[in-house]
């Protein structure tokens, strides 16, 4: 079954806007749905560029809810007295535990700031207002496969006012770490999640740049 649940096929679909580089002009020749659930659609795409290269079964994953700038999710770190809160999570696909930022999908018709506030409440028990979020830009978790970007935030919290949470599949405790402790966790391979690593880097970089 051929289907297009996103944009219709075009003769040429530019995939790069890098200054000084010529777009390879990749064309979507056909698209077949191979799997769907409530969050994602998975396709097998036949694509070709203007140099004659082709891939007949290119894996493409499209979230069913995308907001402005192809944002599908949010990631947020709570910060208390320069300590950053990370959640211990068991990831089924890789069969490993990792320390990660609070993350989640944006719901239909939901603003990204509202999604970040909601996920922080649901996963960590902190209630904050959208206007106090520190916006740290974007990351593309896996741009070669998933048509989605994640919006990144940090926010000041007080550990003393945390509320109980119901918990989610694979989720363990939240622990607040110093930068030195987090750098050790990264060096030891305890933090491997790409969105979390980019968010930590952007937060530390932003703190360094503050007057």
C-alpha positions, -999 to 999 in steps of 0.1 A, spaced: 0 0 0 15 33 -11 5 63 11 16 98 19 7 108 54 30 138 53 37 161 24 29 148 -11 58 136 -33 77 164 -51 99 162 -81 128 177 -61 130 179 -23 160 200 -11 176 185 20 204 209 27 205 247 31 242 248 41 258 280 28 281 274 -2 268 238 -8 246 227 -37 215 208 -26 216 172 -39 179 176 -49 165 143 -35 132 132 -51 107 110 -33 96 85 -60 73 64 -39 63 58 -3 49 27 14 35 25 49 52 -3 69 40 4 104 19 29 124 9 35 160 -6 65 178 26 85 177 46 75 146 42 64 110 70 44 95 76 44 57 97 26 32 107 53 7 122 50 -28 144 81 -32 168 93 -58 191 123 -62 201 143 -93 234 124 -95 218 91 -101 221 77 -66 190 57 -54 178 40 -23 148 18 -29 139 11 7 149 42 27 135 41 63 116 73 72 99 79 105 73 107 108 57 117 141 19 122 137 21 155 156 45 181 143 43 218 152 62 248 139 97 240 125 91 203 125 91 201 163 78 168 177 91 168 212 106 187 241 135 180 265 140 200 298 164 199 327 154 211 361 182 230 379 185 236 416 216 255 430 236 246 399 227 210 402 210 194 373 182 168 376 184 137 354 161 107 354 173 71 354 156 54 325 157 18 311 156 19 273 142 -13 259 156 -11 223 192 -10 236 186 -29 268 204 -3 290 199 21 318 208 57 312 205 91 328 184 115 307 166 148 307 129 150 311 115 144 276 82 139 258 60 145 228 41 176 220 4 170 219 -18 183 191 -25 221 193 -1 223 223 26 250 225 61 237 230 65 256 263 33 241 276 45 206 266 77 212 285 59 223 316 35 193 314 63 168 309 82 183 339 52 179 361 44 144 349 79 129 350 96 149 378 68 165 399 78 201 395 53 228 387 66 258 368 52 285 346 60 285 308 75 320 310 103 310 334 116 284 310 151 291 295 149 284 258 180 266 245 171 260 209 167 227 191 183 194 183 175 168 157 178 134 175 182 113 143 179 135 112 188 106 89 157 87 99 132 108 119 115 139 105 115 157 139 133 181 160 133 185 198 130 219 216 153 223 245 147 240 278 162 244 313 143 258 343 151 267 379 133 246 405 134 239 443 138 202 452 120 208 484 87 214 466 87 184 443 55 164 441 49 127 438 46 113 403 29 82 390 60 71 371 62 57 335 74 25 319 111 21 326 115 53 346 135 52 378 144 80 403 155 116 395 188 127 410 204 161 410 241 161 400 269 187 399 285 195 366 316 175 377 295 145 385 277 147 352 310 149 333 320 117 351 287 100 341 293 110 305 329 98 306 317 64 320 290 60 294 262 65 318 248 94 297 245 85 260 212 100 250 218 125 222 192 150 232 204 150 268 240 155 258 231 184 235 209 200 261 236 198 288 262 213 264 239 242 254 230 249 290 266 250 301 276 271 271 248 295 278 258 298 314 294 305 304 283 332 280 262 351 306 277 384 317 
